[in-house]
Amino acid sequence: MAAARALRRLLDFLYLTGGVIASLFLIAILALIVLQMLARWTGQVFPGATDYAGYCMAGASFFAFAYALNHGAHIRVSLVLSALGSKRWWGELWCFAIGSVITTWFAWYAVKGTYVSWRWEELSQGLDATPVWIPQLSMAIGAILLAIAFWDHLARLVFLGDHGIRSDLVDQSHAE
């Protein structure tokens, strides 16, 4: 039982870390916007600022996915699941199983694509000429975190009878 609690703490820490990293990417976007404004006001040029902001947006999105799933912030099919009544568990099982398989598939190819970009030394097409694997790395890590989160909630649903996702919106749909 101690191992299960330690695993739960580790997984929750991973999801929280993803959320914190996502928020740091959002702060970086703000900093890039401010720097670009300052550069424009002083007659300077900040080459690649929009490219960097795009990389940060992708990083913020992908690192936030697992954290958002864990807190019930993803779009769910609660209306359909609520309509299933006593068969709701089977609907949730199907949703988490499909989600687990798809996110694992996506994570696999995100890692593979990042590796190929690194191996071929691809550079971005923008003025920044950033090695493409660097921004792709945030996508790959975020996709892995999301796949882990889906498998985690699927296992919780199968073995504990409840997926463990809690938010006001999800809790209200369970009360109906």
Backbone torsions as a table, in degrees:
resi	resn	phi	psi	omega
1	MET	NA	-34.0	178.9
2	ALA	-65.2	-36.0	178.4
3	ALA	-66.0	-38.4	178.4
4	ALA	-65.0	-41.0	178.1
5	ARG	-66.1	-39.3	178.5
6	ALA	-65.6	-40.9	177.0
7	LEU	-64.0	-42.2	178.5
8	ARG	-60.8	-44.0	178.8
9	ARG	-63.5	-41.1	179.3
10	LEU	-62.9	-47.2	-179.8
11	LEU	-64.0	-44.4	177.6
12	ASP	-61.7	-37.5	176.6
13	PHE	-64.2	-41.5	177.7
14	LEU	-61.2	-44.8	-179.7
15	TYR	-65.1	-42.5	178.6
16	LEU	-64.4	-41.0	177.5
17	THR	-60.8	-41.5	175.7
18	GLY	-59.8	-42.3	177.9
19	GLY	-64.4	-40.2	178.7
20	VAL	-66.0	-44.2	178.4
21	ILE	-62.7	-39.7	176.9
22	ALA	-60.0	-42.1	179.8
23	SER	-67.1	-33.6	176.1
24	LEU	-66.1	-37.4	174.6
25	PHE	-63.2	-38.4	177.6
26	LEU	-65.6	-39.1	176.5
27	ILE	-64.8	-37.9	177.3
28	ALA	-63.6	-37.2	176.4
29	ILE	-62.1	-45.3	177.4
30	LEU	-58.3	-46.4	-180.0
31	ALA	-61.5	-41.5	178.6
32	LEU	-63.5	-40.9	178.8
33	ILE	-63.6	-45.3	179.7
34	VAL	-63.5	-43.7	178.7
35	LEU	-62.9	-38.9	178.7
36	GLN	-67.1	-38.7	176.8
37	MET	-64.6	-44.8	178.7
38	LEU	-61.8	-41.4	178.0
39	ALA	-61.6	-43.1	180.0
40	ARG	-64.8	-42.6	-178.4
41	TRP	-66.4	-29.7	-179.1
42	THR	-96.4	6.0	178.2
43	GLY	77.6	14.8	179.8
44	GLN	-95.7	170.6	177.5
45	VAL	-119.5	136.4	175.7
46	PHE	-113.5	84.3	-176.0
47	PRO	-65.3	135.9	176.6
48	GLY	83.9	3.3	-176.7
49	ALA	-60.4	-41.5	-179.9
50	THR	-68.3	-33.8	176.5
51	ASP	-65.0	-45.2	179.6
52	TYR	-63.4	-39.2	178.0
53	ALA	-63.5	-38.0	176.6
54	GLY	-64.6	-41.0	177.4
55	TYR	-62.7	-41.6	179.6
56	CYS	-66.6	-36.7	178.2
57	MET	-64.2	-42.5	177.1
58	ALA	-63.4	-43.2	178.2
59	GLY	-61.5	-44.1	179.0
60	ALA	-61.9	-42.6	-178.9
61	SER	-64.6	-52.7	-173.8
62	PHE	-69.1	-37.4	178.3
63	PHE	-70.7	-25.1	-178.5
64	ALA	-82.7	-18.6	-174.0
65	PHE	-55.5	-50.6	-177.4
66	ALA	-65.9	-42.1	178.3
67	TYR	-61.0	-44.3	179.7
68	ALA	-64.4	-42.7	178.0
69	LEU	-60.9	-43.5	-178.3
70	ASN	-63.4	-24.1	-178.6
71	HIS	-107.9	13.6	175.1
72	GLY	71.7	24.1	-177.1
73	ALA	-91.9	-6.8	177.8
74	HIS	-79.0	155.4	175.6
75	ILE	-65.4	126.2	-179.7
76	ARG	-119.6	167.6	179.8
77	VAL	-101.5	49.3	-174.7
78	SER	-60.0	-37.4	179.2
79	LEU	-61.8	-44.5	179.5
80	VAL	-67.5	-43.7	-179.3
81	LEU	-64.3	-38.8	177.4
82	SER	-64.2	-36.2	-179.8
83	ALA	-69.0	-18.7	-179.3
84	LEU	-74.0	-16.6	177.9
85	GLY	60.3	-120.5	-177.1
86	SER	-70.5	-13.2	179.2
87	LYS	-94.5	9.4	-177.2
88	ARG	-56.5	-42.1	-178.5
89	TRP	-56.1	-41.9	179.9
90	TRP	-65.8	-37.9	176.4
91	GLY	-64.1	-43.7	177.9
92	GLU	-65.5	-39.9	177.0
93	LEU	-58.6	-46.7	179.6
94	TRP	-61.6	-46.0	-179.1
95	CYS	-61.7	-47.3	-179.1
96	PHE	-69.2	-34.9	178.3
97	ALA	-65.4	-47.8	178.4
98	ILE	-63.0	-44.9	178.7
99	GLY	-60.7	-39.9	179.5
100	SER	-64.2	-45.3	-179.0
101	VAL	-66.1	-46.2	-177.4
102	ILE	-65.6	-43.9	-179.1
103	THR	-69.4	-32.3	175.8
104	THR	-66.2	-43.9	176.8
105	TRP	-59.3	-46.4	-180.0
106	PHE	-63.6	-43.4	-179.9
107	ALA	-61.9	-41.9	178.8
108	TRP	-57.2	-49.3	-178.0
109	TYR	-74.9	-25.1	174.0
110	ALA	-67.1	-43.3	177.6
111	VAL	-66.1	-43.9	179.9
112	LYS	-62.2	-43.7	178.7
113	GLY	-64.4	-38.9	177.7
114	THR	-64.5	-43.2	178.6
115	TYR	-62.1	-44.1	-179.9
116	VAL	-62.8	-41.8	178.1
117	SER	-62.9	-38.5	177.9
118	TRP	-67.5	-45.7	-177.2
119	ARG	-62.6	-41.0	-178.3
120	TRP	-88.8	0.6	178.9
121	GLU	53.8	45.9	179.7
122	GLU	-67.9	142.3	175.7
123	LEU	-115.4	150.8	178.9
124	SER	-67.8	159.7	-177.8
125	GLN	-82.9	-12.2	-177.0
126	GLY	-77.7	-177.5	179.5
127	LEU	-65.7	-21.3	-175.7
128	ASP	-76.1	-25.4	-178.7
129	ALA	49.0	45.5	178.5
130	THR	-76.5	138.3	171.6
131	PRO	-58.1	126.6	-171.7
132	VAL	-62.7	-28.9	-177.4
133	TRP	-64.4	-24.9	-177.9
134	ILE	-66.1	-54.0	176.2
135	PRO	-69.1	-28.2	177.8
136	GLN	-67.5	-25.7	-179.6
137	LEU	-60.9	-39.6	178.8
138	SER	-66.1	-35.6	176.8
139	MET	-65.6	-44.5	-178.3
140	ALA	-64.4	-46.4	-179.8
141	ILE	-64.9	-43.3	178.2
142	GLY	-62.9	-38.7	178.0
143	ALA	-66.2	-38.9	176.6
144	ILE	-63.2	-45.1	178.2
145	LEU	-59.6	-42.4	179.5
146	LEU	-65.0	-41.3	178.1
147	ALA	-62.9	-42.6	177.5
148	ILE	-60.3	-43.1	-179.7
149	ALA	-62.8	-42.3	178.6
150	PHE	-63.6	-45.5	178.9
151	TRP	-64.0	-37.4	177.2
152	ASP	-59.7	-50.3	-177.9
153	HIS	-70.3	-32.3	174.7
154	LEU	-64.1	-46.4	179.6
155	ALA	-63.1	-40.4	178.2
156	ARG	-63.3	-39.5	179.5
157	LEU	-65.4	-44.5	-177.2
158	VAL	-69.1	-46.8	-172.4
159	PHE	-90.2	-26.9	-178.4
160	LEU	-110.9	-11.1	179.4
161	GLY	84.0	-0.8	-179.7
162	ASP	-144.3	135.8	-176.8
163	HIS	-73.6	-18.9	175.1
164	GLY	85.8	1.6	178.3
165	ILE	-79.5	125.3	-178.1
166	ARG	-127.5	128.5	170.1
167	SER	-159.6	167.4	179.4
168	ASP	-59.0	-42.5	-177.5
169	LEU	-65.6	-46.0	-179.5
170	VAL	-67.7	-42.3	-179.1
171	ASP	-62.4	-36.1	178.0
172	GLN	-67.3	-38.2	-179.5
173	SER	-69.0	-29.2	177.1
174	HIS	-73.1	-29.0	-177.1
175	ALA	-73.0	-21.4	-176.6
176	GLU	-76.4	NA	NA
